[in-house]
Amino acid sequence: MVITSALTFLAGAIAGAHGALSALLGGSVSIFAGIAFAVVASLSKPVNAGVALLGVLRAEAVKILVVVVLLWLVLTTYKDVVLLAFFGTFAASVLALGMAGIVRDE
C-alpha cells in the first residue's frame, strides 16, 4: 500500500489527476488480488502437505483470475487511463508483494 500511495502521488504530480487515478487503480489491482489470495488460502484446512499445496494453488489461481478481471475492467471502462502510471504501479506493487515473502523481518 505504501508503494501504491507513493506512486499515486508521483504520478499525480507528473501526469495530473488521470495519472494519479491510473496509478491508484494499478496498485489496487495487485492489492485486491493479494487479499483474494489470502482469503482463499485461509479457507483451506490442511491436514497434510498435499492438501496444503492444493490450497495454495487454488489461492494462486483465484489471484490470477482477479488480476485478469480487474485489469480488463479498468482498461475497458476508464478511457483516460495513463498506461505508464497504471502498469508501472501495478508491476511495482506485484514485485513488492512477491518480495514480502522472502524478506526477513528481524
C-alpha positions as CSV (number, residue, x, y, z in Angstrom):
1,M,0.0,0.0,0.0
2,V,2.9,2.3,0.7
3,I,4.3,1.8,-2.8
4,T,0.9,2.4,-4.3
5,S,0.4,5.6,-2.3
6,A,3.9,6.9,-3.2
7,L,3.5,6.2,-6.9
8,T,0.0,7.7,-6.9
9,F,1.3,11.0,-5.6
10,L,4.3,10.9,-8.0
11,A,2.0,10.1,-11.0
12,G,-0.3,12.9,-9.9
13,A,2.5,15.4,-9.8
14,I,3.7,14.3,-13.2
15,A,0.5,13.5,-15.1
16,G,-2.2,15.1,-13.1
17,A,-5.5,13.7,-11.9
18,H,-5.7,10.9,-14.5
19,G,-2.2,9.8,-13.8
20,A,-2.9,9.7,-10.0
21,L,-6.1,7.7,-10.5
22,S,-4.4,5.4,-13.0
23,A,-1.6,4.7,-10.5
24,L,-4.1,4.1,-7.7
25,L,-6.1,1.7,-9.9
26,G,-2.9,-0.2,-10.9
27,G,-1.8,-0.7,-7.3
28,S,-5.3,-1.6,-6.3
29,V,-5.4,-4.5,-8.7
30,S,-2.4,-6.0,-7.0
31,I,-3.7,-5.3,-3.5
32,F,-7.2,-6.8,-4.2
33,A,-5.6,-9.9,-5.8
34,G,-3.4,-10.3,-2.7
35,I,-6.5,-10.0,-0.5
36,A,-8.3,-12.6,-2.6
37,F,-5.3,-14.9,-2.3
38,A,-5.2,-14.5,1.5
39,V,-8.9,-15.2,1.8
40,V,-8.9,-18.3,-0.3
41,A,-5.7,-19.6,1.3
42,S,-7.1,-19.1,4.8
43,L,-10.2,-21.2,3.9
44,S,-8.1,-24.2,3.3
45,K,-7.7,-26.6,6.3
46,P,-4.6,-28.5,5.5
47,V,-4.3,-31.9,7.1
48,N,-1.2,-32.8,5.2
49,A,1.3,-31.3,2.7
50,G,-0.7,-32.3,-0.3
51,V,-3.9,-30.6,0.9
52,A,-1.8,-27.5,1.8
53,L,-0.3,-27.4,-1.6
54,L,-3.7,-27.7,-3.3
55,G,-5.0,-24.8,-1.1
56,V,-2.1,-22.6,-2.2
57,L,-2.5,-23.5,-5.8
58,R,-6.3,-22.8,-5.6
59,A,-5.5,-19.4,-4.0
60,E,-2.9,-18.6,-6.7
61,A,-5.5,-19.4,-9.4
62,V,-8.0,-17.1,-7.8
63,K,-5.4,-14.4,-7.5
64,I,-4.6,-14.7,-11.2
65,L,-8.3,-14.6,-12.1
66,V,-8.8,-11.5,-10.0
67,V,-5.8,-9.8,-11.7
68,V,-7.1,-10.6,-15.2
69,V,-10.6,-9.5,-14.5
70,L,-9.6,-6.2,-12.8
71,L,-7.1,-5.3,-15.5
72,W,-9.7,-6.0,-18.1
73,L,-12.3,-4.0,-16.2
74,V,-10.0,-0.9,-15.7
75,L,-8.8,-0.9,-19.3
76,T,-12.3,-1.2,-20.8
77,T,-14.1,1.3,-18.6
78,Y,-11.5,4.0,-17.8
79,K,-10.9,5.7,-21.2
80,D,-8.4,8.3,-19.8
81,V,-6.1,5.7,-18.2
82,V,-2.4,6.7,-18.2
83,L,-0.9,3.4,-19.2
84,L,2.6,4.0,-17.8
85,A,1.3,5.0,-14.4
86,F,-1.2,2.2,-14.4
87,F,1.1,-0.6,-15.4
88,G,4.1,0.8,-13.6
89,T,2.3,0.9,-10.2
90,F,0.8,-2.5,-10.9
91,A,4.2,-4.0,-11.6
92,A,5.8,-2.3,-8.6
93,S,3.0,-3.5,-6.3
94,V,3.2,-7.1,-7.6
95,L,7.0,-7.1,-7.1
96,A,6.7,-5.7,-3.6
97,L,4.0,-8.3,-2.7
98,G,6.2,-11.0,-4.0
99,M,9.3,-9.8,-2.1
100,A,7.3,-9.6,1.1
101,G,7.5,-13.4,1.4
102,I,11.3,-13.6,1.2
103,V,12.4,-10.6,3.1
104,R,13.2,-11.3,6.8
105,D,11.7,-9.2,9.5
106,E,14.1,-9.0,12.4
